């Protein structure tokens, strides 16, 4: 039987003071150091469940930008359909949809909905803030397809195309020590590295098969912190979300630290199923998640967990 660790009440009026994940600052390094001190026995306390009172559809990625939260999401209008046999190298139809980049305040209020898609490329993925821009990939909703990598100015909301990739890109991170852009494919089975103009520098199979990384953020000098899940079958014929967090070296793709995250939403999804972002306060390591979909005003909650530093 699946264990669920939930707090039944929403902490109303909780003060969420943000720390910008900016370029190689002590705060950035603090996130990496605090995460490396966690273990599978670390106790996390859910300190807030904030309803997002607008359609969030299928959330994908978080970026913390000062007092703002950027949330990418895909609105599926017509779901892709699997083909009996591959067609033109694809295993399914492209479907139809709309890509969104939502801008929220720390209390979950929607401030801006930026549409970001092009034709059959309507699936925004995991996002990252590099201290100047939010980096966001928008791909077709099928493997081995195509993607466009954009940046969004967090002040003006101007969207700029950076480059195109002939694969599904499910998330990007910009390394502030090298300026290079790192990305993951469908299910994060391939790890990519590009210049900011899209010249491919590396394509490497992901040596880890424990998690499919859903959303990653740059956290310290040459490191990214990723959250994700793996769907596993249960003995009763159902499925189970194995969730976790991993710190990776961007130069070598080596996992530096990794923990499971055995906390679940009211719908049974693991907390790290889709968007994740971490920051530190004076005494806590704080994790933001939004594991559930929301087609109306009752779906997605911004769920916040904390663990003590040290």
Secondary structure, 3 states (H helix, E strand, C coil): CCCCCCCCCCCCCCCCCCCCCCCCCHHHHHHHHHHHCCCCCCCCEEEEEEECCCCCEEEEEEEEECCEEEEEEEEEEECCCEEEEEECCEEECCCEEEEEEEEEECCCCEEEEEECCECCEEEEEEEEECCCEEEEEEEECCCCCCEEEEEEECCCCCEEEEEEECCCCCEEEECCCCCCEEEECHHHCEEEEECCCCCEEEEEECCCCCCEEEEEEEEECCEEEEEEEEEEECCCCCEEEEEEEEEEECCCCCEEEEEECCCECCCCCECCCCEEEEEECCCEEEEEEECCCECCCCCCEEEEEEEECC
